[in-house]
Amino acid sequence: MSSKNTILIVDTALGVFELELDHVNAPVTAKYFQKLATMGALDGTSVFRIVTPDNNSYNPDVAIHVVQGGRMESDAEIIPPIRHESTQETGLLHKKWSLSTARYDVGQTYGSFFIVMQDEPALDHGGTRHPDGQGFAVFGRVSSGYDVVEKIFSRAEQTEFLANRIQINTVRPYEVIAP
């Protein structure tokens, strides 16, 4: 990733981790999430879903390992949804520590992100996790605080939607200065 990428500092009830947004390969999606963070639209949200093979109910035939947080589908729309930047378009794949956007149909984002906890090709374009085969849009990666993300993932419950959500206090961007 480029030194022009944005870093988001995610302060949660379990600690702080950083996300690097890839403005070079996924400019539309990275800009969308940077705008949400800058507006404070992700502050006070939560990690509300942790999916493991043991609690996977959405598509039991395609188990995944992800941590999902941010805005929920029931939250009021803050900014309009964006076009889908598929992994076929960006070349970014759902590898361990990738940052991706949740969606319903193509072009139906709602400010929710997820972190991939192991390589998940079923989430890429042509993958089998989403019925339309378009996959999800990778737009960055975890760049530090891996232990915090692992701690969050260890809080998986019997169902993928958490009864005990993990508070996201703030999400704040800062620009990385090129050397």
C-alpha positions in Angstrom: 0.0 0.0 0.0 1.1 3.6 -0.6 2.4 6.0 1.9 -0.5 8.3 0.9 -3.0 5.9 2.6 -5.0 7.0 5.5 -4.6 5.3 8.9 -7.7 5.0 11.1 -7.2 4.7 14.8 -10.0 2.5 16.3 -10.3 2.9 20.0 -12.5 0.1 21.5 -13.4 -1.1 25.0 -10.7 -3.8 24.5 -7.9 -1.6 23.2 -6.7 0.3 20.2 -5.9 -1.0 16.7 -5.1 0.7 13.4 -6.6 0.3 10.0 -4.8 1.4 6.8 -7.2 2.4 4.0 -5.9 1.7 0.5 -6.7 4.8 -1.5 -4.7 3.6 -4.5 -6.4 0.3 -5.3 -9.9 0.9 -3.7 -10.3 4.7 -3.9 -14.1 4.9 -3.7 -14.5 2.6 -0.7 -11.5 4.0 1.2 -12.8 7.6 0.7 -16.2 6.5 1.9 -14.9 5.1 5.2 -12.4 8.0 5.7 -15.4 10.4 5.4 -17.4 8.3 7.9 -14.5 8.4 10.3 -13.9 12.2 9.8 -17.6 12.9 10.4 -17.5 10.9 13.6 -20.2 8.6 12.2 -18.4 5.5 13.5 -17.9 6.9 17.0 -20.1 5.2 19.6 -20.8 2.2 17.3 -19.8 -1.3 18.2 -18.4 -4.6 17.1 -21.7 -6.3 16.8 -20.9 -9.5 14.9 -18.2 -12.1 15.1 -18.6 -15.0 12.7 -16.9 -18.4 13.2 -17.6 -21.9 11.8 -19.3 -22.7 15.1 -21.9 -19.8 15.0 -22.2 -19.2 11.3 -26.0 -18.9 10.5 -26.2 -16.8 7.4 -24.6 -19.3 5.0 -23.7 -22.4 6.9 -22.2 -24.1 3.9 -19.6 -21.3 3.6 -18.1 -20.8 7.0 -16.0 -17.6 7.5 -13.9 -16.0 10.3 -14.6 -12.3 10.6 -15.1 -9.5 13.1 -17.7 -6.9 12.0 -18.4 -3.5 13.4 -19.4 0.1 12.7 -22.9 1.1 11.6 -25.7 -1.3 11.5 -28.3 -1.6 8.7 -30.9 -0.2 11.0 -28.9 3.0 11.6 -29.9 6.2 9.7 -28.1 6.7 6.5 -25.4 9.3 7.0 -23.9 9.5 3.5 -25.2 7.8 0.3 -24.1 4.2 -0.5 -21.2 3.8 -3.0 -20.6 1.7 -6.0 -19.1 -1.7 -5.4 -15.3 -2.0 -6.0 -15.0 -5.8 -6.3 -11.8 -7.7 -5.7 -11.8 -8.4 -9.5 -11.5 -4.6 -10.1 -9.1 -3.7 -7.2 -6.9 -6.9 -7.1 -7.2 -6.8 -3.3 -8.2 -10.2 -1.9 -9.7 -11.3 1.4 -6.4 -12.3 3.1 -5.9 -12.5 6.8 -6.2 -8.9 8.3 -7.9 -7.5 5.3 -10.5 -4.8 5.8 -13.7 -5.1 3.8 -17.1 -3.4 3.6 -20.4 -5.1 4.4 -23.2 -4.8 1.9 -26.4 -6.2 0.8 -26.8 -5.9 -2.9 -24.1 -4.3 -5.1 -24.1 -0.6 -4.3 -25.8 -1.1 -0.9 -23.2 -0.2 1.7 -24.2 1.1 5.1 -21.1 2.0 7.0 -20.2 -1.4 8.4 -16.8 -2.9 8.0 -15.3 -6.3 8.7 -11.9 -7.7 9.4 -10.9 -11.0 7.9 -9.3 -13.3 10.5 -7.9 -15.8 8.0 -7.7 -16.0 4.2 -11.3 -16.1 2.9 -11.5 -16.6 -0.9 -15.3 -17.2 -0.6 -15.6 -13.5 0.1 -13.8 -12.5 -3.2 -15.4 -11.8 -6.6 -16.6 -15.2 -7.8 -16.7 -16.6 -4.2 -19.7 -18.4 -2.8 -20.4 -16.4 0.4 -22.7 -13.9 -1.3 -25.4 -15.2 -3.5 -24.7 -12.8 -6.4 -21.0 -13.9 -6.6 -19.8 -10.3 -6.6 -18.0 -10.8 -3.3 -17.2 -7.9 -1.0 -14.9 -4.9 -1.4 -11.5 -5.0 0.3 -10.3 -1.5 1.0 -7.5 -1.8 3.5 -6.0 -3.9 6.2 -5.2 -4.0 9.9 -1.8 -2.3 10.3 -1.2 -2.6 14.0 -3.0 -3.8 17.2 -3.3 -7.3 15.9 -3.5 -8.6 19.5 -6.5 -6.3 20.2 -8.3 -7.7 17.1 -7.5 -11.2 18.2 -8.9 -10.4 21.7 -12.1 -9.1 20.1 -12.4 -12.2 17.9 -12.0 -14.4 21.1 -15.3 -12.8 22.3 -17.3 -14.8 19.7 -20.6 -16.0 21.2 -23.0 -18.9 20.3 -24.7 -16.7 17.7 -22.8 -14.5 15.3 -24.7 -11.3 16.3 -23.4 -10.5 19.7 -25.5 -10.1 22.8 -22.5 -8.4 24.4 -21.4 -5.9 21.8 -17.9 -4.5 22.1 -18.0 -0.7 22.2 -16.1 1.3 19.6 -15.4 4.6 21.3 -13.9 6.5 18.4 -12.5 6.1 15.0 -10.1 8.9 14.0 -8.1 9.3 10.8 -4.6 10.7 10.4 -2.5 10.9 7.2 0.7 9.1 6.9 3.4 11.5 5.8 5.6 10.2 2.9 9.4 10.2 3.8 
